[in-house]
Amino acid sequence: MNLIQQLIEAVKSVFRIPSADEIAIRELEEAKRQLLAMQTAKDYATRMVEYNMDRCRRLTAYVAKSMEQ
């Protein structure tokens, strides 16, 4: 193919309607990215819950001890 034909094919490919398979693959990749992001958010939230539970226990013990004195 010469340069003009390659340019015409490139322009056609930009405006071509994607196949159902191409759309499904793009959607699957997006779903995988969102899953990874949500798993990271879940890990963070789980750690924050544990951190705050530990903090509440520590502060409760501190307050209880200070009230005894």
N, C-alpha and C positions, 0 to 999 in steps of 0.2 A: 504494500500500500504506500502511496505517496503521502506527503505531509498534509495535503488538503483533505484527502480521504480520512486520514487519521483524525484530523480536526473535526470533520463532520461526524464521525463515529463518536468522538468524545462528547460533542454537544448533544447528540442523540441520547447517549447513555445518561446524561444529566437529567433530561426531561422524560426518560422512560419510566413507566409505572413499574414499581418493584413487584416482584412475584410474591405470592403468599409465603413461600419458603423464606425469602429474604426478610420479609416483615416479621415472620415468626422468629427468625434468628436474632434480629435486632431486639425484639421484645424480650426474648430469653436472656440476652446479654444484659439488658437493662434490669430485668428481674434479679439476676445474679448480683449486680452491683448494689441494688437496693437491699437485698438479703444480707450482704456483707456489712453494709452500713448499719442495718438494724441489729445485727448480731453484735457489732461493736457497741452500739448504744445500749443494748441489753447488758453486756458485760460491765459497762461503766455504771449503769443504774444499779446492778446487783452489788457492785463494790461500794457504791455510795450508801446503799441501804445498810450493808454490813458495817461500814464506817460509822454511820449515825447510830446504829444500835449499840455498838461498842462505846461510843461517846455518851449515850444516854445511861448505859450501865455504869460507866466511870463516874459521871456526874451525880448519879443517884447515890452511889456509894460514898462519894465525897460529901454530899449534903447530909446523908444519914450519919456519917462519922462526925461532921461538924455540929450536928444537933445534939449528939450525945455529950459533948463537952460542956 
